[in-house]
């Protein structure tokens, strides 16, 4: 179990690094928002992996809050982009 969670955390770190590059270089606001949304979900997944590894369930509400913030943030930016286009 430890090796599997270590591997998962390494993959989350790699995915986060690639996503930060997209966040930094993204040519448009939509690209940056998708990268930020992805980064939040990578963080939630990594935190979920930590919960599975340690059995400490105190972080489960934090994962839910991260998911809600990511969703609402995406809605706000999508609405802003939609209003700018029309």
Beta strands, then each sheet from edge to edge (+ up, - down):
end
